[in-house]
Amino acid sequence: MYKMTAMRSLLPPQLRVLVRDWLSGNNVVLRSRRDGHVVVDSGYVKHAALTLELLESDYALAGEPLAKVVNTHCHSDHMGGNAAIKEKYACPIALPEDEAPIVAQWDTKALLLDYADQTAPRFAADELLRRDDVHVWGDLEWHVIAAPGHDMRAVVFYNPEYRILISGDALWENGYGFVMPPAIDPVALAATRATLVALAELDIRVVVPGHGDVFTDVEPALARAFARTESFAEVPERLARHALKVALTFSLLNRERMPLSDLPAYVSRIGLFRDINACCLQLSPVGLAEMLVRELERAGAVKQEDGWLRPC
């Protein structure tokens, strides 16, 4: 469910990373006795109680107050604990400026909530993170950089002193968060490529990703991300299949299991599956369900067990 990063020696002592699983994005704690402690991203609502417990640990806040919650973007695995954290610590929530109106409207389709079989408690933004602004968190300067693609309103945070990137879902060690296919969002893949170009221009020593452990092999990670982007551009259907496989795996991590017999009705009912299938794949519900199970089993992401589909 969580671990302290194995790469602690690469980070300044006031930067603490709680590496979560694939249902909850990582929590980054930036400690400052002068300005107050800041937490970047809050995990999934199902793990909210654990998130609060982790933040209370000696490694994170050690029972001290929290000054602010900051989000790289507003998908459920990164902002699902916002409401619980605000209730406990009475601290402001800072969002990327383009996310704030979506959150204010609580547009569940744009936030990929019920539209993608996800959930999060409603909350409100107290502060805005504007691109190119500089904030001091954890006694370090963090530059706000727009990072559209996986989420068209996302940002990342870069510290030039230690050359650290808090990348959210814009860059992982092996890829990035799923991107909408061109038939759904014509600019998302191009925006993903532009974000990777912008990150490649930074002098990055260490990446703190939204999922997975901290890593330093930045150039190979970027090369893999660029290669994935080109592969998706060459075969848009591949991107559509990838998006649906990621979405189904995430739902299974939350639900823990799903009757195999329910899967055709599920992919017909949930908007993300229905829309991507209609625009890109045009399979029957049964055909789509069979394709998803077959490819996810081949990848080792799911397993069939006594009529149930479970995540591995």
Contacts in CASP RR format, 6 or more apart in sequence:
PFRMAT RR
TARGET T0000
AUTHOR 0000-0000-0000
METHOD contacts of the structure
MODEL  1
MYKMTAMRSLLPPQLRVLVRDWLSGNNVVLRSRRDGHVVVDSGYVKHAAL
TLELLESDYALAGEPLAKVVNTHCHSDHMGGNAAIKEKYACPIALPEDEA
PIVAQWDTKALLLDYADQTAPRFAADELLRRDDVHVWGDLEWHVIAAPGH
DMRAVVFYNPEYRILISGDALWENGYGFVMPPAIDPVALAATRATLVALA
ELDIRVVVPGHGDVFTDVEPALARAFARTESFAEVPERLARHALKVALTF
SLLNRERMPLSDLPAYVSRIGLFRDINACCLQLSPVGLAEMLVRELERAG
AVKQEDGWLRPC
1 20 0 8 1.000
1 21 0 8 1.000
1 47 0 8 1.000
1 50 0 8 1.000
2 18 0 8 1.000
2 19 0 8 1.000
2 20 0 8 1.000
2 21 0 8 1.000
2 24 0 8 1.000
2 50 0 8 1.000
2 54 0 8 1.000
3 18 0 8 1.000
3 19 0 8 1.000
4 16 0 8 1.000
4 17 0 8 1.000
4 18 0 8 1.000
4 19 0 8 1.000
4 59 0 8 1.000
5 11 0 8 1.000
5 17 0 8 1.000
5 18 0 8 1.000
5 19 0 8 1.000
5 213 0 8 1.000
5 214 0 8 1.000
6 213 0 8 1.000
6 214 0 8 1.000
7 17 0 8 1.000
7 206 0 8 1.000
7 213 0 8 1.000
7 214 0 8 1.000
7 215 0 8 1.000
7 216 0 8 1.000
8 17 0 8 1.000
10 205 0 8 1.000
10 206 0 8 1.000
10 214 0 8 1.000
10 216 0 8 1.000
11 17 0 8 1.000
11 162 0 8 1.000
11 164 0 8 1.000
11 206 0 8 1.000
11 208 0 8 1.000
11 214 0 8 1.000
12 140 0 8 1.000
12 162 0 8 1.000
14 30 0 8 1.000
14 31 0 8 1.000
14 32 0 8 1.000
14 138 0 8 1.000
14 139 0 8 1.000
14 140 0 8 1.000
15 28 0 8 1.000
15 29 0 8 1.000
15 30 0 8 1.000
15 31 0 8 1.000
15 138 0 8 1.000
15 140 0 8 1.000
15 164 0 8 1.000
15 208 0 8 1.000
16 28 0 8 1.000
16 29 0 8 1.000
16 30 0 8 1.000
16 31 0 8 1.000
16 59 0 8 1.000
16 60 0 8 1.000
17 26 0 8 1.000
17 27 0 8 1.000
17 28 0 8 1.000
17 29 0 8 1.000
17 208 0 8 1.000
17 214 0 8 1.000
18 26 0 8 1.000
18 27 0 8 1.000
18 28 0 8 1.000
18 29 0 8 1.000
18 54 0 8 1.000
18 59 0 8 1.000
18 60 0 8 1.000
19 26 0 8 1.000
19 212 0 8 1.000
19 213 0 8 1.000
19 214 0 8 1.000
20 26 0 8 1.000
20 27 0 8 1.000
20 43 0 8 1.000
20 47 0 8 1.000
20 211 0 8 1.000
21 253 0 8 1.000
22 77 0 8 1.000
22 211 0 8 1.000
22 249 0 8 1.000
22 250 0 8 1.000
22 253 0 8 1.000
23 44 0 8 1.000
23 46 0 8 1.000
23 47 0 8 1.000
23 77 0 8 1.000
23 250 0 8 1.000
23 253 0 8 1.000
23 254 0 8 1.000
24 43 0 8 1.000
24 44 0 8 1.000
24 46 0 8 1.000
24 47 0 8 1.000
24 51 0 8 1.000
24 77 0 8 1.000
25 41 0 8 1.000
25 43 0 8 1.000
25 44 0 8 1.000
25 77 0 8 1.000
25 78 0 8 1.000
25 210 0 8 1.000
25 211 0 8 1.000
26 41 0 8 1.000
26 168 0 8 1.000
26 208 0 8 1.000
26 209 0 8 1.000
26 210 0 8 1.000
26 211 0 8 1.000
26 212 0 8 1.000
27 39 0 8 1.000
27 40 0 8 1.000
27 41 0 8 1.000
27 42 0 8 1.000
27 43 0 8 1.000
27 51 0 8 1.000
27 54 0 8 1.000
27 55 0 8 1.000
27 60 0 8 1.000
28 39 0 8 1.000
28 40 0 8 1.000
28 41 0 8 1.000
28 166 0 8 1.000
28 208 0 8 1.000
29 37 0 8 1.000
29 38 0 8 1.000
29 39 0 8 1.000
29 40 0 8 1.000
29 55 0 8 1.000
29 59 0 8 1.000
29 60 0 8 1.000
29 61 0 8 1.000
30 37 0 8 1.000
30 38 0 8 1.000
30 39 0 8 1.000
30 40 0 8 1.000
30 137 0 8 1.000
30 138 0 8 1.000
30 140 0 8 1.000
31 37 0 8 1.000
31 61 0 8 1.000
31 138 0 8 1.000
32 38 0 8 1.000
32 67 0 8 1.000
32 136 0 8 1.000
32 137 0 8 1.000
32 138 0 8 1.000
32 139 0 8 1.000
34 139 0 8 1.000
35 67 0 8 1.000
35 136 0 8 1.000
35 137 0 8 1.000
35 138 0 8 1.000
35 139 0 8 1.000
36 65 0 8 1.000
36 66 0 8 1.000
36 67 0 8 1.000
36 68 0 8 1.000
36 138 0 8 1.000
37 61 0 8 1.000
37 64 0 8 1.000
37 65 0 8 1.000
37 66 0 8 1.000
37 67 0 8 1.000
37 138 0 8 1.000
38 66 0 8 1.000
38 67 0 8 1.000
38 68 0 8 1.000
38 69 0 8 1.000
38 70 0 8 1.000
38 137 0 8 1.000
38 138 0 8 1.000
39 55 0 8 1.000
39 60 0 8 1.000
39 66 0 8 1.000
39 68 0 8 1.000
39 69 0 8 1.000
39 70 0 8 1.000
39 85 0 8 1.000
40 70 0 8 1.000
40 71 0 8 1.000
40 72 0 8 1.000
40 157 0 8 1.000
40 166 0 8 1.000
41 70 0 8 1.000
41 71 0 8 1.000
41 72 0 8 1.000
41 78 0 8 1.000
41 79 0 8 1.000
41 168 0 8 1.000
41 210 0 8 1.000
42 48 0 8 1.000
42 51 0 8 1.000
42 69 0 8 1.000
42 71 0 8 1.000
42 78 0 8 1.000
42 79 0 8 1.000
42 80 0 8 1.000
42 81 0 8 1.000
42 82 0 8 1.000
42 84 0 8 1.000
42 85 0 8 1.000
43 51 0 8 1.000
43 77 0 8 1.000
43 78 0 8 1.000
43 79 0 8 1.000
43 80 0 8 1.000
43 81 0 8 1.000
44 76 0 8 1.000
44 77 0 8 1.000
44 80 0 8 1.000
44 81 0 8 1.000
44 120 0 8 1.000
44 254 0 8 1.000
45 76 0 8 1.000
45 80 0 8 1.000
45 81 0 8 1.000
45 83 0 8 1.000
45 84 0 8 1.000
45 119 0 8 1.000
45 120 0 8 1.000
45 121 0 8 1.000
46 254 0 8 1.000
47 81 0 8 1.000
48 80 0 8 1.000
48 81 0 8 1.000
48 83 0 8 1.000
48 84 0 8 1.000
49 84 0 8 1.000
51 81 0 8 1.000
51 84 0 8 1.000
51 85 0 8 1.000
52 84 0 8 1.000
52 85 0 8 1.000
52 88 0 8 1.000
54 60 0 8 1.000
55 61 0 8 1.000
55 66 0 8 1.000
55 85 0 8 1.000
56 62 0 8 1.000
56 63 0 8 1.000
65 89 0 8 1.000
65 91 0 8 1.000
66 85 0 8 1.000
66 89 0 8 1.000
66 91 0 8 1.000
67 91 0 8 1.000
68 91 0 8 1.000
68 92 0 8 1.000
68 93 0 8 1.000
68 94 0 8 1.000
68 127 0 8 1.000
68 137 0 8 1.000
69 82 0 8 1.000
69 85 0 8 1.000
69 86 0 8 1.000
69 91 0 8 1.000
69 92 0 8 1.000
69 93 0 8 1.000
69 94 0 8 1.000
70 93 0 8 1.000
70 94 0 8 1.000
70 129 0 8 1.000
70 137 0 8 1.000
70 157 0 8 1.000
71 78 0 8 1.000
71 79 0 8 1.000
71 82 0 8 1.000
71 93 0 8 1.000
71 94 0 8 1.000
71 95 0 8 1.000
71 96 0 8 1.000
71 99 0 8 1.000
72 78 0 8 1.000
72 96 0 8 1.000
72 147 0 8 1.000
72 154 0 8 1.000
72 155 0 8 1.000
72 156 0 8 1.000
72 157 0 8 1.000
72 166 0 8 1.000
72 167 0 8 1.000
72 168 0 8 1.000
72 169 0 8 1.000
72 170 0 8 1.000
72 210 0 8 1.000
73 79 0 8 1.000
73 96 0 8 1.000
73 99 0 8 1.000
73 150 0 8 1.000
73 151 0 8 1.000
73 153 0 8 1.000
73 154 0 8 1.000
73 155 0 8 1.000
73 168 0 8 1.000
73 169 0 8 1.000
74 95 0 8 1.000
74 96 0 8 1.000
74 99 0 8 1.000
74 102 0 8 1.000
74 103 0 8 1.000
74 111 0 8 1.000
74 151 0 8 1.000
74 153 0 8 1.000
75 111 0 8 1.000
75 112 0 8 1.000
75 118 0 8 1.000
75 151 0 8 1.000
75 169 0 8 1.000
76 111 0 8 1.000
76 112 0 8 1.000
76 113 0 8 1.000
76 118 0 8 1.000
76 119 0 8 1.000
76 120 0 8 1.000
77 250 0 8 1.000
78 168 0 8 1.000
78 169 0 8 1.000
78 210 0 8 1.000
79 120 0 8 1.000
79 123 0 8 1.000
80 120 0 8 1.000
80 121 0 8 1.000
81 120 0 8 1.000
81 121 0 8 1.000
82 93 0 8 1.000
82 120 0 8 1.000
82 121 0 8 1.000
82 123 0 8 1.000
83 120 0 8 1.000
83 121 0 8 1.000
83 122 0 8 1.000
83 123 0 8 1.000
84 121 0 8 1.000
85 91 0 8 1.000
86 92 0 8 1.000
86 93 0 8 1.000
86 123 0 8 1.000
92 126 0 8 1.000
92 127 0 8 1.000
93 123 0 8 1.000
93 124 0 8 1.000
93 125 0 8 1.000
93 126 0 8 1.000
93 127 0 8 1.000
94 125 0 8 1.000
94 126 0 8 1.000
94 127 0 8 1.000
94 128 0 8 1.000
94 129 0 8 1.000
95 103 0 8 1.000
95 125 0 8 1.000
95 127 0 8 1.000
95 128 0 8 1.000
95 129 0 8 1.000
96 128 0 8 1.000
96 129 0 8 1.000
96 131 0 8 1.000
96 144 0 8 1.000
96 153 0 8 1.000
96 154 0 8 1.000
96 155 0 8 1.000
97 128 0 8 1.000
97 129 0 8 1.000
97 130 0 8 1.000
97 131 0 8 1.000
98 152 0 8 1.000
98 153 0 8 1.000
99 125 0 8 1.000
99 151 0 8 1.000
99 153 0 8 1.000
99 154 0 8 1.000
100 125 0 8 1.000
100 128 0 8 1.000
102 110 0 8 1.000
102 111 0 8 1.000
102 153 0 8 1.000
103 111 0 8 1.000
103 123 0 8 1.000
103 124 0 8 1.000
103 125 0 8 1.000
104 124 0 8 1.000
104 125 0 8 1.000
106 122 0 8 1.000
108 114 0 8 1.000
108 115 0 8 1.000
109 115 0 8 1.000
111 120 0 8 1.000
112 118 0 8 1.000
112 272 0 8 1.000
113 119 0 8 1.000
113 120 0 8 1.000
115 270 0 8 1.000
115 271 0 8 1.000
115 272 0 8 1.000
116 247 0 8 1.000
116 250 0 8 1.000
116 251 0 8 1.000
116 270 0 8 1.000
116 271 0 8 1.000
116 272 0 8 1.000
117 247 0 8 1.000
117 251 0 8 1.000
117 254 0 8 1.000
117 266 0 8 1.000
117 270 0 8 1.000
117 272 0 8 1.000
118 250 0 8 1.000
118 251 0 8 1.000
118 254 0 8 1.000
129 135 0 8 1.000
129 144 0 8 1.000
129 155 0 8 1.000
130 144 0 8 1.000
131 144 0 8 1.000
131 145 0 8 1.000
131 146 0 8 1.000
131 155 0 8 1.000
132 143 0 8 1.000
132 144 0 8 1.000
132 145 0 8 1.000
133 143 0 8 1.000
133 144 0 8 1.000
134 141 0 8 1.000
134 142 0 8 1.000
134 143 0 8 1.000
134 144 0 8 1.000
135 141 0 8 1.000
135 142 0 8 1.000
135 144 0 8 1.000
135 157 0 8 1.000
136 142 0 8 1.000
140 159 0 8 1.000
140 161 0 8 1.000
140 162 0 8 1.000
141 159 0 8 1.000
141 160 0 8 1.000
141 161 0 8 1.000
142 157 0 8 1.000
142 158 0 8 1.000
142 159 0 8 1.000
142 166 0 8 1.000
143 157 0 8 1.000
143 158 0 8 1.000
143 159 0 8 1.000
143 160 0 8 1.000
144 155 0 8 1.000
144 157 0 8 1.000
145 155 0 8 1.000
145 156 0 8 1.000
145 157 0 8 1.000
145 158 0 8 1.000
145 198 0 8 1.000
145 199 0 8 1.000
145 202 0 8 1.000
146 154 0 8 1.000
146 155 0 8 1.000
146 195 0 8 1.000
147 154 0 8 1.000
147 155 0 8 1.000
147 156 0 8 1.000
147 167 0 8 1.000
147 168 0 8 1.000
147 170 0 8 1.000
147 195 0 8 1.000
147 198 0 8 1.000
147 199 0 8 1.000
148 154 0 8 1.000
148 188 0 8 1.000
148 191 0 8 1.000
148 192 0 8 1.000
148 194 0 8 1.000
148 195 0 8 1.000
149 170 0 8 1.000
149 179 0 8 1.000
149 188 0 8 1.000
149 189 0 8 1.000
149 191 0 8 1.000
149 192 0 8 1.000
149 195 0 8 1.000
150 169 0 8 1.000
150 170 0 8 1.000
150 176 0 8 1.000
150 177 0 8 1.000
150 178 0 8 1.000
150 179 0 8 1.000
150 192 0 8 1.000
151 169 0 8 1.000
152 185 0 8 1.000
152 187 0 8 1.000
152 188 0 8 1.000
152 191 0 8 1.000
154 168 0 8 1.000
154 169 0 8 1.000
154 170 0 8 1.000
156 165 0 8 1.000
156 166 0 8 1.000
156 167 0 8 1.000
156 168 0 8 1.000
156 170 0 8 1.000
156 171 0 8 1.000
156 199 0 8 1.000
157 165 0 8 1.000
157 166 0 8 1.000
158 164 0 8 1.000
158 165 0 8 1.000
158 166 0 8 1.000
158 202 0 8 1.000
158 204 0 8 1.000
159 165 0 8 1.000
160 203 0 8 1.000
162 205 0 8 1.000
162 206 0 8 1.000
163 202 0 8 1.000
163 203 0 8 1.000
163 204 0 8 1.000
163 205 0 8 1.000
163 206 0 8 1.000
164 204 0 8 1.000
164 205 0 8 1.000
164 206 0 8 1.000
164 207 0 8 1.000
164 208 0 8 1.000
165 171 0 8 1.000
165 199 0 8 1.000
165 202 0 8 1.000
165 204 0 8 1.000
165 206 0 8 1.000
165 207 0 8 1.000
165 208 0 8 1.000
166 208 0 8 1.000
167 199 0 8 1.000
167 207 0 8 1.000
167 208 0 8 1.000
167 209 0 8 1.000
167 210 0 8 1.000
168 209 0 8 1.000
168 210 0 8 1.000
169 176 0 8 1.000
169 177 0 8 1.000
169 209 0 8 1.000
169 210 0 8 1.000
169 211 0 8 1.000
170 176 0 8 1.000
170 177 0 8 1.000
170 195 0 8 1.000
170 196 0 8 1.000
170 199 0 8 1.000
171 196 0 8 1.000
171 199 0 8 1.000
171 207 0 8 1.000
171 209 0 8 1.000
171 221 0 8 1.000
171 222 0 8 1.000
171 225 0 8 1.000
172 209 0 8 1.000
172 210 0 8 1.000
172 211 0 8 1.000
172 212 0 8 1.000
172 221 0 8 1.000
172 225 0 8 1.000
173 207 0 8 1.000
173 209 0 8 1.000
173 212 0 8 1.000
173 213 0 8 1.000
173 215 0 8 1.000
173 217 0 8 1.000
173 221 0 8 1.000
174 221 0 8 1.000
174 224 0 8 1.000
175 221 0 8 1.000
175 224 0 8 1.000
175 225 0 8 1.000
175 228 0 8 1.000
176 192 0 8 1.000
176 225 0 8 1.000
176 228 0 8 1.000
177 246 0 8 1.000
178 242 0 8 1.000
178 243 0 8 1.000
178 246 0 8 1.000
178 247 0 8 1.000
179 185 0 8 1.000
179 188 0 8 1.000
179 189 0 8 1.000
179 192 0 8 1.000
179 232 0 8 1.000
179 239 0 8 1.000
179 243 0 8 1.000
180 188 0 8 1.000
180 243 0 8 1.000
180 276 0 8 1.000
181 188 0 8 1.000
181 189 0 8 1.000
181 236 0 8 1.000
181 237 0 8 1.000
181 239 0 8 1.000
181 240 0 8 1.000
181 243 0 8 1.000
181 276 0 8 1.000
181 279 0 8 1.000
181 280 0 8 1.000
182 188 0 8 1.000
182 189 0 8 1.000
182 236 0 8 1.000
182 239 0 8 1.000
183 236 0 8 1.000
183 240 0 8 1.000
183 276 0 8 1.000
183 279 0 8 1.000
183 280 0 8 1.000
184 275 0 8 1.000
184 276 0 8 1.000
184 279 0 8 1.000
184 280 0 8 1.000
189 229 0 8 1.000
189 232 0 8 1.000
189 233 0 8 1.000
189 239 0 8 1.000
192 229 0 8 1.000
193 226 0 8 1.000
193 229 0 8 1.000
193 233 0 8 1.000
196 222 0 8 1.000
196 225 0 8 1.000
196 226 0 8 1.000
196 229 0 8 1.000
199 222 0 8 1.000
200 222 0 8 1.000
204 218 0 8 1.000
205 216 0 8 1.000
205 218 0 8 1.000
206 214 0 8 1.000
206 215 0 8 1.000
206 216 0 8 1.000
206 218 0 8 1.000
207 214 0 8 1.000
207 215 0 8 1.000
207 216 0 8 1.000
207 218 0 8 1.000
207 221 0 8 1.000
208 214 0 8 1.000
209 215 0 8 1.000
215 221 0 8 1.000
231 238 0 8 1.000
232 238 0 8 1.000
232 239 0 8 1.000
232 242 0 8 1.000
236 280 0 8 1.000
237 280 0 8 1.000
237 281 0 8 1.000
240 276 0 8 1.000
240 277 0 8 1.000
240 279 0 8 1.000
240 280 0 8 1.000
240 281 0 8 1.000
241 281 0 8 1.000
241 291 0 8 1.000
241 295 0 8 1.000
243 272 0 8 1.000
243 276 0 8 1.000
244 267 0 8 1.000
244 272 0 8 1.000
244 273 0 8 1.000
244 276 0 8 1.000
244 277 0 8 1.000
244 288 0 8 1.000
244 292 0 8 1.000
245 292 0 8 1.000
245 295 0 8 1.000
245 296 0 8 1.000
245 299 0 8 1.000
245 301 0 8 1.000
247 272 0 8 1.000
247 273 0 8 1.000
248 273 0 8 1.000
248 292 0 8 1.000
248 296 0 8 1.000
248 302 0 8 1.000
249 296 0 8 1.000
249 301 0 8 1.000
249 302 0 8 1.000
249 311 0 8 1.000
251 258 0 8 1.000
251 270 0 8 1.000
252 258 0 8 1.000
252 302 0 8 1.000
252 309 0 8 1.000
252 310 0 8 1.000
252 311 0 8 1.000
253 311 0 8 1.000
256 310 0 8 1.000
256 311 0 8 1.000
257 305 0 8 1.000
257 308 0 8 1.000
257 309 0 8 1.000
257 310 0 8 1.000
258 266 0 8 1.000
258 308 0 8 1.000
258 309 0 8 1.000
259 307 0 8 1.000
259 308 0 8 1.000
259 309 0 8 1.000
260 293 0 8 1.000
260 304 0 8 1.000
260 307 0 8 1.000
260 308 0 8 1.000
260 309 0 8 1.000
261 307 0 8 1.000
263 289 0 8 1.000
263 292 0 8 1.000
263 293 0 8 1.000
263 309 0 8 1.000
264 284 0 8 1.000
264 285 0 8 1.000
264 286 0 8 1.000
264 287 0 8 1.000
264 288 0 8 1.000
264 289 0 8 1.000
265 285 0 8 1.000
266 273 0 8 1.000
266 289 0 8 1.000
267 273 0 8 1.000
267 274 0 8 1.000
267 277 0 8 1.000
267 285 0 8 1.000
267 288 0 8 1.000
267 289 0 8 1.000
267 292 0 8 1.000
268 274 0 8 1.000
268 285 0 8 1.000
273 288 0 8 1.000
277 283 0 8 1.000
277 288 0 8 1.000
281 288 0 8 1.000
281 291 0 8 1.000
283 291 0 8 1.000
293 302 0 8 1.000
293 304 0 8 1.000
293 309 0 8 1.000
296 302 0 8 1.000
297 303 0 8 1.000
297 304 0 8 1.000
300 312 0 8 1.000
301 311 0 8 1.000
301 312 0 8 1.000
302 309 0 8 1.000
302 310 0 8 1.000
302 311 0 8 1.000
302 312 0 8 1.000
303 309 0 8 1.000
303 310 0 8 1.000
303 312 0 8 1.000
304 310 0 8 1.000
END
